[in-house]
Amino acid sequence: MAQISPSTKSSSADTQYDTTQNYTGPLVTVTLLFFMWGFITCLNDILIPKLQQVFTLQHWQAMLIQSAFFGAYFFISLLYFVFSVTKGDPIMKIGYKNGIIVGLVVAATGCGLFFPAASLESYGFFLGALFVLASGITILQIAANPYVTILGSPESAASRLNLTQALNSLGTTVAPLLGGWLIFEGADQLANNADSVKLPYIGLALALLLIAVFIKVSRLPQVQGEAKIAASSGALQYRHLVLGIICIFMYVGGEVAIGSTLINFFKLPEIGGLTESEGKHYLSFYWGGAMIGRFFGAIALSHGKSKSFKYGVIGLITAVAFITIFSIYGLDQALIALGLIALNFVVLLVAGFVPNRTLGYFAASVIALLLITCFAEGAVAMWAVIGIGLFNSIMFPTIFTLAIRGLGVHTSQGSSLLVMAIVGGAIIPPLQGYVADVSGNLQLSFLVPLFCYLYIVYYGFFGSKVEKTDPTALA
């Protein structure tokens, strides 16, 4: 079973952790990784309209950017799973820290490949660079997500993962603004070619290498497996994990499809008639909502805190968000955002701060917002789709935590299978793009991710329950 040295430990079916150790420092260090891969992943939403313009692509062809990126999650995780079945879990063999460093170096290599891709003006080269970049992030995901659940008590694992994912969302919030400025505005003289992507990705390559060095010299808790690591596919015996794999596929596919389509959606005359430069601000609202929602989730799903404390912290976060939006965008935008945040909080109250119920109610809320997106027009449709970010917020960390409950020594293997399911981000977006191209109606193409969220409702209320027959099931 995974364990953290040294001695005084509190145990659960999943982990053993040192109750005398302060995990704040290591958690802050690992959280930096979540920010970086959130930033990098969201840059794809800027790349899509940019490369669509440079290479004159149809919607489905531009969505191949997401296919290359999220396809890497599938292939690398599949290799990881096959290796773990035949040779034993590789992350448990080399340790989470070394796994994180390997992922950072591979991701930095992928970022560096953007320079020759832009120089050659080859769309295929760009897709290859994205695949390498995402391969590194896949390794990071396999190592970092379960590592966060281990850095503390199992009871607060969902809260910790929501907190780190909130910083991931900070990266996705900043990326449209900074990346959009660098790619669309910071190099206007290069607007008709791909050279404007060189600087952002070379900068990311250097940043990733610096973080790898920082991780190398940091004193992170040593987490390793038992002396004998079984070579088996034991994780697949858990029904809630198998259904969770499907749920991650659906969630990532739906989330990425929506985010990838937003700038083109905002450009529609009947919706907003915005330019790419104007649309990037509203894309930031979408991802900023996910950040706020994940901070809410980290507080609401935490254990050992009174409801009055939770309400107070959530109120403080809301006030900071309102003041920030008001100071940058004005009162009208701040009031709309406040209304959406209030709706999000009401749904949290209805769910009773219970992880699986919160997941189910949030997915149902997204379905309602998608229906408004499909059939309304103007500001109503635009803000409905932006509001989805708030309700997407807790989904990935909550699904992940629910799916790996009770896996014991199979936790890392289960994590690799869940990360493999992120391939949904490679399949659902092109499907939505194809529907938009064939129907000639980008707005109605949002019905594609709607079906993904129907499954998430099922998993939240029913599929996430741990079977009593599972050998190490948690109550």
Disulfide bonds with the S-S distance in Angstrom:
none
